[in-house]
Amino acid sequence: MSTKAKMTLGASIVLCCGTIYGVHYLQRYEKELMALGVEKDEERRKKREQRELNMKELEDQHALHKALLETQSVSKAPSNEPASEDA
């Protein structure tokens, strides 16, 4: 076998092995990305559920506040300021 044929065969083997390694590397990389995507989706779903639960609780609190204001007399409208110690 001539030197050129040996070099061609060697280059072909190296290129083939490099291609196979590259494909397997890309498959592992894509699999990891897909797994991260599933984790992120699960995290987003949990946050959305928590946000919906918080909004429901806030609506319940507003309804309770409104009901209490209708049934009880309030001398002063509620505010965000802390209560004074004069009373």
C-alpha atoms as a printed R data frame, in Angstrom:
   type eleno elety resid chain resno       x      y      z
1  ATOM     1    CA   MET     A     1   0.000  0.000  0.000
2  ATOM     2    CA   SER     A     2   1.372  3.399 -0.926
3  ATOM     3    CA   THR     A     3   1.968  6.227  1.517
4  ATOM     4    CA   LYS     A     4  -0.831  8.348 -0.010
5  ATOM     5    CA   ALA     A     5  -3.305  5.491  0.378
6  ATOM     6    CA   LYS     A     6  -2.274  4.986  4.025
7  ATOM     7    CA   MET     A     7  -2.674  8.727  4.711
8  ATOM     8    CA   THR     A     8  -6.098  8.745  3.022
9  ATOM     9    CA   LEU     A     9  -7.206  5.691  5.006
10 ATOM    10    CA   GLY     A    10  -5.922  7.221  8.268
11 ATOM    11    CA   ALA     A    11  -7.630 10.553  7.568
12 ATOM    12    CA   SER     A    12 -10.876  8.743  6.710
13 ATOM    13    CA   ILE     A    13 -10.747  6.761  9.968
14 ATOM    14    CA   VAL     A    14 -10.005  9.899 12.027
15 ATOM    15    CA   LEU     A    15 -12.822 11.829 10.303
16 ATOM    16    CA   CYS     A    16 -15.246  8.946 10.813
17 ATOM    17    CA   CYS     A    17 -14.368  8.606 14.510
18 ATOM    18    CA   GLY     A    18 -14.599 12.374 14.985
19 ATOM    19    CA   THR     A    19 -18.023 12.444 13.362
20 ATOM    20    CA   ILE     A    20 -19.306  9.598 15.540
21 ATOM    21    CA   TYR     A    21 -17.962 11.265 18.700
22 ATOM    22    CA   GLY     A    22 -19.467 14.602 17.653
23 ATOM    23    CA   VAL     A    23 -22.905 13.081 17.064
24 ATOM    24    CA   HIS     A    24 -22.878 11.327 20.451
25 ATOM    25    CA   TYR     A    25 -21.717 14.533 22.157
26 ATOM    26    CA   LEU     A    26 -24.552 16.515 20.548
27 ATOM    27    CA   GLN     A    27 -27.093 13.871 21.561
28 ATOM    28    CA   ARG     A    28 -25.974 14.028 25.205
29 ATOM    29    CA   TYR     A    29 -26.002 17.834 25.114
30 ATOM    30    CA   GLU     A    30 -29.531 17.954 23.664
31 ATOM    31    CA   LYS     A    31 -30.741 15.384 26.201
32 ATOM    32    CA   GLU     A    32 -29.401 17.543 29.049
33 ATOM    33    CA   LEU     A    33 -31.075 20.631 27.562
34 ATOM    34    CA   MET     A    34 -34.380 18.801 27.297
35 ATOM    35    CA   ALA     A    35 -34.106 17.681 30.928
36 ATOM    36    CA   LEU     A    36 -33.414 21.272 31.998
37 ATOM    37    CA   GLY     A    37 -36.432 22.400 29.974
38 ATOM    38    CA   VAL     A    38 -38.659 19.948 31.847
39 ATOM    39    CA   GLU     A    39 -37.307 21.202 35.189
40 ATOM    40    CA   LYS     A    40 -37.893 24.815 34.183
41 ATOM    41    CA   ASP     A    41 -41.436 24.024 33.028
42 ATOM    42    CA   GLU     A    42 -42.157 22.317 36.335
43 ATOM    43    CA   GLU     A    43 -40.798 25.329 38.238
44 ATOM    44    CA   ARG     A    44 -42.912 27.732 36.144
45 ATOM    45    CA   ARG     A    45 -45.999 25.589 36.735
46 ATOM    46    CA   LYS     A    46 -45.424 25.613 40.505
47 ATOM    47    CA   LYS     A    47 -44.918 29.386 40.523
48 ATOM    48    CA   ARG     A    48 -48.089 29.896 38.486
49 ATOM    49    CA   GLU     A    49 -50.079 27.670 40.862
50 ATOM    50    CA   GLN     A    50 -48.695 29.566 43.871
51 ATOM    51    CA   ARG     A    51 -49.527 32.911 42.237
52 ATOM    52    CA   GLU     A    52 -53.096 31.711 41.546
53 ATOM    53    CA   LEU     A    53 -53.419 30.511 45.139
54 ATOM    54    CA   ASN     A    54 -52.131 33.869 46.418
55 ATOM    55    CA   MET     A    55 -54.591 35.765 44.203
56 ATOM    56    CA   LYS     A    56 -57.488 33.618 45.449
57 ATOM    57    CA   GLU     A    57 -56.439 34.243 49.043
58 ATOM    58    CA   LEU     A    58 -56.190 37.981 48.342
59 ATOM    59    CA   GLU     A    59 -59.689 37.999 46.819
60 ATOM    60    CA   ASP     A    60 -61.008 36.101 49.849
61 ATOM    61    CA   GLN     A    61 -59.376 38.652 52.158
62 ATOM    62    CA   HIS     A    62 -60.924 41.544 50.187
63 ATOM    63    CA   ALA     A    63 -64.348 39.887 50.365
64 ATOM    64    CA   LEU     A    64 -63.965 39.317 54.113
65 ATOM    65    CA   HIS     A    65 -62.809 42.911 54.606
66 ATOM    66    CA   LYS     A    66 -65.787 44.217 52.646
67 ATOM    67    CA   ALA     A    67 -68.191 42.025 54.627
68 ATOM    68    CA   LEU     A    68 -66.710 43.181 57.920
69 ATOM    69    CA   LEU     A    69 -66.933 46.821 56.889
70 ATOM    70    CA   GLU     A    70 -70.634 46.329 56.093
71 ATOM    71    CA   THR     A    71 -71.418 44.664 59.422
72 ATOM    72    CA   GLN     A    72 -69.225 46.737 61.731
73 ATOM    73    CA   SER     A    73 -68.953 50.446 62.194
74 ATOM    74    CA   VAL     A    74 -65.532 51.953 61.599
75 ATOM    75    CA   SER     A    75 -64.690 55.337 63.085
76 ATOM    76    CA   LYS     A    76 -61.948 55.981 60.553
77 ATOM    77    CA   ALA     A    77 -61.204 54.577 57.108
78 ATOM    78    CA   PRO     A    78 -58.381 52.034 57.070
79 ATOM    79    CA   SER     A    79 -54.995 53.271 55.969
80 ATOM    80    CA   ASN     A    80 -51.517 51.906 55.471
81 ATOM    81    CA   GLU     A    81 -50.128 54.015 58.291
82 ATOM    82    CA   PRO     A    82 -49.447 52.394 61.661
83 ATOM    83    CA   ALA     A    83 -51.975 52.980 64.396
84 ATOM    84    CA   SER     A    84 -51.216 55.850 66.713
85 ATOM    85    CA   GLU     A    85 -50.730 55.207 70.426
86 ATOM    86    CA   ASP     A    86 -52.978 58.165 71.398
87 ATOM    87    CA   ALA     A    87 -56.121 56.071 71.593
